[in-house]
Amino acid sequence: MSVQATSLSDLPPSVAPIDQFESDFLAHRKSMRLNWAIGSLVFFVLFMLTAWIGDFFKVTQVTTIDGAREWRWIISAGLPRLGEFVVQTVPTLTWENLGADLANWFWRWPIWMQLLLETILIAFMATVLGVIGGFVLSFPAARNLTPNKYVLWVCRRYLEIARTVPELVWALIFVFCFSVGPMAGVLAIALHATGALGKLYSEVNENIDMRPLEGVKAAGGSWFDQIRYGAVPQVMPNIISYTLLRFEINVRASSIIGYVGAGGLGQEFRTAMSFQEYTDLSALFVIIFFTVVIIDYLSEKLRHRIIGMGERT
């Protein structure tokens, strides 16, 4: 509810400006409280509806230790099972035989290292292709830079389709087309990354200062010249940040899509789950975790050096 501004000339002589201000403030405050109450009610209803659809209120039968069957809330019944799974994934490690225990835990490390390298290369190749596609399409997909509304509509719909379909689904499609292997993984992650990065890049483009582009246009520059000399220098720091972040995300994604035959460590996850080798799952998780930590550290250092922060710290 908006508050209509009232000029001093419209006020009755008996109404002081301070009284009018207090009256308008109270009305605005009342409107804000009403809007907040309505918004909170809508949020609560949607939250409860989502929880009900997601079976958060479901009651199920469980078997107790003595073999009896009882009805329990599904969350309280399932949390102990989560603890059992975590316990099964933790290996037995002792100080006396730590080396032997670690060797037994990472018993397939030569194969896992090969697949880890393949995973990183899949993520790298997919990121390169995704950056190229997202970068090129981000300019016609930005409202302030697009040549016309038809190009804007086509580019935005393509980016939406590319990022709406999950990587696993794209991987299944490309495995069907090109058989199992890293190529299917690269294409799946690259297509999804194109949609995601194109969206992020286009939002950065819509926040740029248009005066440099107007200067290039006034000097006789074409649309490509305006983008090259007016837009790209402004958006490059954010482009680099989003690109490095996407590479980290793609490393995690490439370690999962192998589950459907698209290369990488994902096939080892599938094997470990099929044979119930839970300690292998925890070993693979540790490998991926430290890989992501190292990539995140190196990406931060590289980004700071590129944008000039490395010289100041």
KESE-415702 format. One record per residue (C-alpha): residue in one letter; x, y, z. Coordinates in steps of 0.02 Angstrom, whole numbers, plus 50000, padded with zeros to 5 digits. Each point is the difference from the previous one (the first is absolute). Last residue first. Example, Ala and Ser with C-alpha at 12.3 -4.5 7.8 and 13.67 -1.06 7.14 Angstrom:
<recs>
s506844994750357
a499314982850033
</recs>
This chain:
<recs>
t523954955550013
r500085014949883
e500914991749856
g498874984850003
m498455010949988
g500385004749820
i498474992649912
i501034986049922
r501034996450157
h498464999250110
r499134988249878
l501524988649991
k500184999150189
e498154996350021
s500044986749865
l501514991750081
y499114998950167
d498374993849924
i500914987049896
i500934993750154
v498394998850102
v499084991549855
t501364986849985
f500034997650189
f498134996449999
i500064989049845
i501324988650076
v499124999550170
f498354995549916
l500834986049902
a500714992950162
s498285001550084
l499194990549857
d501364986750004
t499594997450184
y498214996449949
e500404985549885
q498184995149977
f500394990749837
s498815010949896
m500405015750100
a501874997849975
t499804996649815
r498885015249974
f501185011350096
e501444993049896
q499055004449841
g499835017850065
l501885002150011
g500115005849819
g499114994349843
a498235002749935
g499354982650042
v498455004450101
y500925001350167
g501375009349906
i498825014750017
i500525001850182
s501855004249998
s499715011549851
a498755010050103
r501225002850142
v501355005949881
n498685010449909
i499605009750158
e501845004650023
f500095005249817
r498435010450023
l500795009850142
l501505003649891
t498885006049859
y498915010750115
s501525009250067
i500785002349828
i498405007049926
n499825011650149
p501725007549966
m499665000749810
v498355009650009
q500635017749976
p501354996249871
v498744989749898
a498665013549988
g500735015249912
y501454994249892
r499424982849941
i498135002250024
q499965017149916
d501134993749861
f498834985249971
w498525011949985
s500975010449874
g501105014950040
g499725016849917
a500775011250133
a498275003150073
k499794981250021
v501634998650096
g499475014450113
e498284992450026
l500844983850052
p501085009250126
r498445008750069
m499014983950027
d500694996550175
i499784981550034
n498614991950101
e499154990649857
n501644991849952
v500194992250173
e498264992549982
s500494993349829
y501564991750072
l499024991050134
k498694993349878
g501304995149871
l500994991450137
a498544988850048
g499444996049823
t501764996949935
a500414989850155
h498564988149961
l500644997549823
a501794998050057
i499534987550136
a499104988549878
l501265002249858
v501494995950112
g499134985250080
a499514992449833
m501785001849939
p500684991950158
g499334982749957
v498444990049968
s499195000149828
f499885015449887
c498125002549979
f499304989950146
v501415006250111
f499575017549939
i498194998550056
l500454992050167
a501295013750031
w498735013649961
v498854992150130
l501414998950128
e500505018149966
p498275006050046
v498845007749867
t499565017750053
r501725007049959
a499964996849812
i498145003449982
e500165017050086
l501535004849897
y499064995849839
r498475009950055
r501085015150042
c500904999749834
v498404998449898
w499075013850094
l501455012449993
v500264996749814
y498165003849973
k500075015650109
n501365008449897
p501895002949996
t500174994850184
l501095011150110
n498835007950130
r498864984850014
a501444987750019
a499794983649904
p500905007249847
f501515002750113
s499894983950101
l499984988849846
v501865001649960
f500554998750182
g498874985150038
g500584990149850
i501855003550024
v499904997850189
g499074983549981
l501274993249876
v501455004550116
t499054993550152
a499634983449914
m501834997749956
f500565003850177
a498654989350083
i500414985249888
l501855002650035
i499675000250188
t498984983949990
e501314991349892
l501335004650127
l498894993150136
l499734984149897
q501874997349991
m500195003750184
w498594987950042
i500834986149901
p501655002250092
w499075002550166
r499054983549998
w500514994750177
f499645017150073
w499274993050162
n501184985050005
a501505011449974
l499335011450135
d499824985350120
a501754993649957
g500765016950034
l499015002650160
n500444982950073
e500435004950179
w499085016649992
t498384991449953
l498765003449860
t498444989749964
p499065007849856
v498505011650014
t498724996149865
q499044987550107
v499845012650142
v499295013149880
f498694987749939
e499484995350178
g499845018450046
l498875002849852
r498964985250055
p499825008250171
l499315015549912
g498674990049907
a498804995850140
s500025017450077
i499715007249827
i498644987449953
w498955003150155
r499714983150082
w498784985549995
e500684984550085
r500374982149948
a500824988550127
g501604990549960
d500885002950167
i501145013049920
t498535009749930
t499274998049826
v499305015949925
q498295004749935
t499745017049920
v499305017250043
k500185013649869
f500085018250057
f501575004249901
d499274990549853
g500625012949870
i498215004749955
w499665003950183
a501605010250018
t499585009749841
l498255003850066
m500715005550168
f501255011649916
l498715007049880
v498815003850144
f501385007850104
f500605010949855
v498235006049964
l499735004350183
s501675009250011
g499585010049843
i498295004850068
a500725005350168
w501405009949916
n498775008849885
l498905004650149
r501495006450098
m500585010349851
s498275007649979
k499905004750183
r501715008249990
h499475009749846
a498425006250087
l500985004650155
f501285009549896
d498665009349903
s499165005650162
e501665004950078
f500465010249846
q498305008549998
d500185004750183
i501755006949969
p499345010649855
a498685008150114
v498164997449963
s498885014950050
p500325009449837
p499344985249902
l501344991449897
d500005001249810
s501305014149997
l501204989450103
s500074986849865
t499334982650031
a500964984549948
q498914984649978
v500564985250103
s500184983949903
m499224983750054
</recs>
